[in-house]
Amino acid sequence: MGEGPDTSATGHTNRTRMIAWGAGTIIVLALVMFGASALSSPSDHDEPSGPGSAPQASSADTSSTASVLLYERALIAEKSGDTSAAIDLAEEAVDADPANDKAVQLLVTLKSGDSAGGSTGSSAGASGSSATPTGTSTVARVKNIGTLLPAKIAQYSLDAPTIVGKDAVVSADPASGAPDGRSITRVLFSVHDRGTEKAAKAFVDTVNKRVYSKDRAAVTVLGAPGYFGTDGTRLAAVAFARGPYAFEIVLTTLTERPAQMRSTALKLAESFRIP
């Protein structure tokens, strides 16, 4: 077990030990959101059963635990004023478990420069969110973030959208007999209100470029610079920022090379409704 972060002058020396908590397999955020039925095949071996069986800790459990510990240490480093250490730890937390929303939010806040540091920690940025943030673009804001999601896509069937706070998500499946059905099983569309244009861009740089780090390519979506990447196995993603909003799609492909889905992913990304 590593020691907790040192908030004294030797904090930078101990930072390497703290970052070591982040060792583990990167778990792609979309795997959680899509569900096991969409992204994984049934296990090829039977789980042990019977009185003598003992539950085994999965790599997901290990990575999740490491992510929580790293996030807590990142908070301590932030409050001590060591922003560099806080960013390193938060990045490791996101790498260990991209589904750790608190770590993702902290990392976006730190990289967008909204963290107050010192004793106020990350709460200072939240308390000041009611004021008009510096760097917000002239893109019109919407009352219901769900209106930015695609309402209809040719040859796709859309599920009911899910809206939680400042995040909106909807999934879509290729219609029966549609050409995309031969290579795509599901597409997830997401919109995130990050408050400022700078924070929205930081979200794309922090989350998408780290989770989908394979086959990187700069792209343009609806007139805005964007990012294309894959997980190297089954997921391809496109993300871009427009004003205070971060847009992303993640598609699950049946092909062995998700990089081949770039043109399709870009076309689907144009289904977002930009204000």
C-alpha positions, 0 to 999 in steps of 0.5 A, a space after each residue: 500500500 502506498 502512502 497518502 499524498 504529502 502536502 509538504 514541500 516533499 509532495 512532488 517526491 511522493 507523487 510517483 508513489 501515489 500515481 502507482 495506484 493507477 496500474 490496471 486495465 483501462 475500462 472504456 466508459 461506453 462498455 458500462 453505458 451500452 451494457 454487457 449484452 451489447 458489448 461482450 459475449 457470454 463467458 466461455 467458462 463456468 463460474 465456480 459454484 457450491 459451498 467451497 466456492 469463493 467469489 473472485 475479484 474481477 479486474 473491473 473491481 480492482 480498477 474501480 477501487 484504484 480509481 477511487 483512491 486516486 481520485 481522493 488523493 487528487 482532491 487532497 493534492 488540489 486542496 493543498 495547492 499542488 495542481 500539477 499533482 492533482 492533474 496527474 492523479 486525476 488522469 490516472 483515476 480516469 485511466 483506471 476507470 473512465 466510468 468514475 464520473 467524479 474523477 472525470 469532472 475533477 480532471 475537466 475542472 483542473 484542465 480548464 483552469 476553473 479550480 480555485 485550489 487551496 482550501 476551497 478545492 473544487 467546490 469554488 468552481 461550482 459555487 461560482 457557476 451561476 455567474 456568466 463564465 469567462 470564455 463562453 461562446 456566442 452559441 445559443 444555450 438551450 433550456 432542455 439539453 435533450 433537444 440537442 440529441 438526434 430526433 430521427 436518423 434514417 434507417 435507425 431506431 432511437 430509444 427514449 433519451 435519458 437526461 440527467 442534470 446537464 447530460 443527455 444520452 440516447 442510443 440508436 440501433 440500425 433498423 432491420 435490413 439497414 446497410 449499417 446493420 452489417 457492421 454496427 450493433 449500436 450507437 450512443 449519442 451524448 451531449 454534456 453541458 460543461 458551462 464554458 467553451 473552454 471546459 467543453 474542449 477540455 472534456 473532449 481532450 480529457 475524456 475522449 482522447 484518453 479513452 479512445 486513444 487508438 487510430 487518432 485523427 483530427 476531423 471536422 463535424 458540423 463546422 467545428 474541429 473534432 476528434 476521432 479515435 477508437 479503443 483498438 478493438 470494437 469501439 469507434 468514437 467522434 467528439 467535438 465541442 461547440 460553445 459550452 457543449 461537448 458532443 460525442 458518439 460511440 459506436 460498437 462495430 462488428 468489424 475487427 478494425 474500428 478505424 474503418 468506421 470513421 466515415 460512418 461515425 462522422 456521418 452519424 455525428 452530423 445528426 446532432 442538432 446544433 443551437 
